[in-house]
Amino acid sequence: MRSPIDIEFVFKGVVGTASPVLGVITSFQEQIEWHLRIASLVVGLAVGLLSLVSLWKKLRKRY
């Protein structure tokens, strides 16, 4: 009779599920890196644009 939680059984399940996922991530690593770089560039541009708009509004209120 098995105990309610069999650690070895859970470990095998996690390893069996994680192995193919890691294989897919490894094979798509270059594409994932490219998308992350583009996303960070877009976020940086958005932050810069919002900062510029905020600065412009402050300067307009001043004069």
PADREN-716559 format. One record per residue: residue number from 1; y, x, z of N, C-alpha, C, O, CB in turn; residue in one letter. Coordinates in steps of 0.1 Angstrom, whole numbers. Each point is the difference from the previous one (the first is absolute). Glycine has a CB too. Layout:
<pts>
PT    k   n_c2   n_c1   n_c3  ca_c2  ca_c1  ca_c3   c_c2   c_c1   c_c3   o_c2   o_c1   o_c3  cb_c2  cb_c1  cb_c3  r
PT  NUM      Y      X      Z      Y      X      Z      Y      X      Z      Y      X      Z      Y      X      Z  A
...
</pts>
This chain:
<pts>
PT    k   n_c2   n_c1   n_c3  ca_c2  ca_c1  ca_c3   c_c2   c_c1   c_c3   o_c2   o_c1   o_c3  cb_c2  cb_c1  cb_c3  r
PT    1    -12      8      0     12     -8      0     12      9      0      2      9      8    -14    -28      4  M
PT    2     22     15    -21     12      8     -1     10     -4     10      0    -12      5     -4     15    -29  R
PT    3     12      6     29     11     -4      9     11     -8     -8      0      1    -12     -4     20     26  S
PT    4     12    -28     -7     10     -8     -7      9      8    -10      3     -5    -11     -3    -10     31  P
PT    5      4     27    -16      8      8     -9     -7     13     -2     -1      8     10     23    -19     -2  I
PT    6    -27     14    -19     -8     12     -3     10     10     -7      4     -3    -12    -26    -10     10  D
PT    7     26     23      9     11      9     -5     -5      7    -12      8      2    -10      0      2     33  I
PT    8    -20      0    -24     -5      7    -12      0     -9    -12      4      4    -11    -19     10     25  E
PT    9     12    -27    -12      0    -10    -11     15     -2     -5      2      0    -12    -23    -11     21  F
PT   10     30     10      0     14     -2     -3      5     13     -7      8     -1    -10     -4    -14     29  V
PT   11     -7     27    -15      4     12     -6     -5      1    -14      8      4     -9     -8      7     31  F
PT   12    -12    -14    -24     -6      0    -14      7    -10     -9      3      3    -12    -25      4     21  K
PT   13     26    -18     -4      7    -10     -8     14      5     -3      4     -2    -12    -17    -16     23  G
PT   14     20     24     -2     13      5     -3      0     11    -10      8      1     -9     -1     -7     33  V
PT   15    -16     16    -22     -2     11     -9     -4     -5    -14      5      5    -10    -11     10     29  V
PT   16     -3    -25    -20     -4     -5    -12     11     -8     -8      0      0    -12    -23     -2     22  G
PT   17     32     -3     -2     11     -7     -7     12      9     -3      6     -1    -11    -12    -19     24  T
PT   18      8     30     -5     11      9     -2     -2     10    -11      9      5     -7     -4     -8     31  A
PT   19    -18      7    -26     -3     10    -10      4     -4    -14      7      8     -7    -26     -1     21  S
PT   20     16    -19    -19      5     -3    -14     15     -2      0      6      3    -11    -28    -14      7  P
PT   21     28      6     14     14     -1      1      7     13     -2     10      2     -7    -12    -23     22  V
PT   22     -3     31     -7      6     14     -2     -2      5    -13      8      8     -6    -13     -4     30  L
PT   23     -7     -7    -30     -2      5    -14     10     -6    -10      5      7     -9    -30     -5     15  G
PT   24     27    -15     -5     10     -6     -9     14      6      3      7      2    -10    -21    -23     10  V
PT   25     18     22     12     13      6      3      1     14     -5     11      4     -6     -9    -18     27  I
PT   26    -12     22    -20      0     14     -5      1      0    -15      8      8     -6    -21     -1     25  T
PT   27      7    -16    -26      0      0    -15     14     -5     -5      4      4    -11    -29     -8     11  S
PT   28     32     -5      8     13     -5     -4     11      8      7     11     -5      0    -21    -17     -4  F
PT   29      8     33     10      9      7      8     13      4     -8     11     -2      5    -29     11      8  Q
PT   30     17     -5    -26     11      4     -8      9    -12     -3     12      0      1    -25     18    -11  E
PT   31      7    -30      7      7    -12     -3      7     -5     12     11     -5      0    -27      0    -18  Q
PT   32      9      5     30      6     -4     12     12      8      4     10     -5      4    -33     -3      4  I
PT   33     22     21    -10     11      9      3     12     -3     -9     11      0      5    -27     18      3  E
PT   34     13    -20    -20     11     -4    -10      7    -12      4     12     -1      0    -25     12    -18  W
PT   35      5    -22     22      7    -12      5      8      2     13     10     -6      1    -29     -7    -12  H
PT   36     13     21     20      8      2     12     13      8     -3     10     -3      7    -32      3      6  L
PT   37     22      9    -22     12      7     -3     10     -9     -6     12      1      3    -25     20     -7  R
PT   38      9    -29     -5      9    -10     -7      6    -10     11     12     -3      0    -25      6    -22  I
PT   39      4     -8     30      4     -9     11     11      7      9     10     -7      4    -33     -5     -5  A
PT   40     20     24      5     10      7      9     13      2     -7     11     -1      6    -30     12      6  S
PT   41     19     -8    -25     12      2     -8      8    -13     -1     12      0      2    -24     18    -15  L
PT   42      5    -29     11      6    -13     -1      7     -4     14     11     -5      0    -27     -2    -18  V
PT   43      8      9     29      6     -3     13     12      9      3     10     -5      5    -33     -1      3  V
PT   44     22     19    -12     12      9      2     12     -5     -8     11      1      5    -27     18     -1  G
PT   45     14    -23    -16     11     -5     -8      6    -12      6     12     -2      0    -23     12    -21  L
PT   46      2    -19     26      5    -13      6      8      3     12     11     -6      2    -31     -6    -11  A
PT   47     16     21     18      7      4     12     13      6     -4     11     -3      6    -32      6      7  V
PT   48     21      6    -23     13      6     -4     10    -10     -6     12      0      3    -25     21     -7  G
PT   49      8    -31     -3      8    -10     -6      6     -9     11     12     -3     -1    -26      4    -20  L
PT   50      6     -5     30      5     -8     11     10      7      9      9     -6      4    -31     -6     -4  L
PT   51     20     25      2      9      8      7     14      1     -7     10     -1      6    -29     14      4  S
PT   52     18    -12    -23     12      1     -8      8    -13      0     12     -1      1    -24     18    -16  L
PT   53      4    -29     14      7    -13      1      6     -2     13     11     -5      1    -27     -4    -17  V
PT   54     10     13     27      5     -1     14     13      8      1     10     -5      6    -33      1      3  S
PT   55     22     16    -14     12      9      1     12     -6     -8     11      1      4    -26     19     -1  L
PT   56     12    -25    -15     10     -6     -9      6    -12      7     13     -2      0    -25      9    -20  W
PT   57      5    -16     27      5    -11      7      9      4     12     11     -6      2    -31     -7     -9  K
PT   58     16     24     14      8      5     11     14      5     -5     10     -2      6    -31      7      7  K
PT   59     20      2    -25     12      6     -5     10    -11     -5     12      1      1    -25     19     -7  L
PT   60      7    -31      0      8    -11     -5      7     -8     11     11     -4     -1    -26      2    -18  R
PT   61      8      1     31      6     -7     11     12      9      6      9     -6      6    -31     -6     -1  K
PT   62     20     25     -6     10      9      6     14     -1     -7     10      0      6    -29     15      0  R
PT   63     19    -17    -20     12      0     -7      5    -14     -4     10     -2     -6    -16     24     -2  Y
</pts>
